[in-house]
Amino acid sequence: MTSTVESTTLPLKPIEPEFSEQVRHTIGHRQQVEQLVNDVVRRGLRNVFFVGAGGSLIASYPAYWILMRAAQFPVFQVQSDELNTTRPAALGHGSLVVVASYTGTTKETVAAADWAKSRGATVVAAGKAGSPLTELADLAITGENSDIAEALVSYALLQRLDVPGDYDATWRALEALPEALRIAQEEVEEQVHDIAEALKDEPITYVLGSGPNYGWAYGLAMCYLQEMQWKHAAAYDSGEFFQGAFEVIDDSVAVIVLLGEDASRPMGERARAFLDRYGKKVHYLDTARLTLPGVPPELRGDVSPFALRVVIGRLAKHYELVRGHDLEQRHYMFKVEY
């Protein structure tokens, strides 16, 4: 399928021509990130907090998992306003706080970063240049790929702390992302169109994901389907699915399962085995079907959350196409006080 397909009301938005350059721009912050990480470690790193709201919290899942599985210091992932209201005692001098906001103006995220600074933490912000969030940060990573920006921080920390790993291969994998992710979007065009067409009128859609990929299961359900398409949806961890949610499955229930190539993949495969037996309206988005040129095989698991993010972005564009519902249309967001 090409990008020429159109509905009677809205055209299919093309893959952004500047997509690869935007990813390169984010990865271009590597040296600045490494310098800041060296300074933080030299001064005594105690813990790391990933902080955000909505899509920006979702985007932190890969970086959080990269550190959580390998680092020998505490790593936390906290919603912005939960940080503001709970004010964890562990956050202070020696804390590295990585915050993200696409606009750089999300009020609760700006407040969280400001409070972290007041506690003596070092703050890295991913967001729009010149925004309140990036202006108050010790280091700003500007651009539209906060998931990759935050992963730069995680990898730089692991390398600086001599955690075993092939970092030459890691950086090569990141350098391959601009083209690998663009090609991934092209490779799924037909599949995501078919999914959107099949599920456009479903009363509710469940989305499953595991490990670092759960974030975009949640993102597809809440951000794209609920927020941007006004469709009922819910996300579940693929393991938690078997703790009760699977009882609603029958031939009439729509499900999308995200499958990455990380260590949590067996959880997704378990869900697939069950759904293949008991469901009929089930669709799988599996990064193993993507070529991801330039990404070493041993690092596909780390890269798969980034790939799922762009695949889901294309799926959203096809929902917009087949439903004629503009992704920018809102009832409340940015329109009323909340």
Secondary structure, DSSP 4 states (H G I P E B T S, - for coil): --TT-B-SS-BPPPPPTTHHHHHHHHHTTHHHHHHHHHHHHHH---EEEEEE-THHHHTTHHHHHHHHHH-SS-EEEEEHHHHHHH--TT-STTEEEEEEESSS--HHHHHHHHHHHHTT-EEEEEE-TTSHHHHHSSEEEESS-HHHHHHHHHHHHHHHTT-SS-HHHHHHHHHHHHHHHHHHHHHTHHHHHHHHHHHTT-S-EEEEE-GGGHHHHHHIIIIIIIIHH---EEEEETTGGGGTGGGG-STT-EEEEEE-SSTTHHHHHHHHHHHHHH-SEEEEEEGGG---TT--GGGHHHHHHHHHHHHHHHHHHHHHHHHT--TT--SSTTTS--
